[in-house]
Amino acid sequence: METTNFNSPHIKSATYDDITHSLYVRFTNGDYYVYYDVIPMDYVGFLSTEDHSQFVKDRLEMKYDKRRLH
């Protein structure tokens, strides 16, 4: 698993597990979520987008189950 840090007002970092296809997203407000069964193409899209927060809202929130970790 590799963690990517972001220079974003809302997202601090993300870690993708390419075995379980789980995407862990840590927000700057302290929220920490895991999104399940994220396809690799969506993870690459998340990394390459200019607006990571909008990608979370428009793609991840709409398409994948999630759970708050802490």
Rosetta blueprint (number, residue, H / E / L):
1 M L
2 E E
3 T E
4 T E
5 N E
6 F L
7 N L
8 S L
9 P L
10 H L
11 I E
12 K E
13 S E
14 A E
15 T E
16 Y E
17 D E
18 D L
19 I L
20 T L
21 H L
22 S E
23 L E
24 Y E
25 V E
26 R E
27 F E
28 T L
29 N L
30 G L
31 D L
32 Y E
33 Y E
34 V E
35 Y E
36 Y L
37 D L
38 V L
39 I L
40 P H
41 M H
42 D H
43 Y H
44 V H
45 G H
46 F H
47 L H
48 S H
49 T L
50 E L
51 D L
52 H H
53 S H
54 Q H
55 F H
56 V H
57 K H
58 D H
59 R H
60 L H
61 E H
62 M H
63 K H
64 Y L
65 D L
66 K E
67 R E
68 R E
69 L L
70 H L
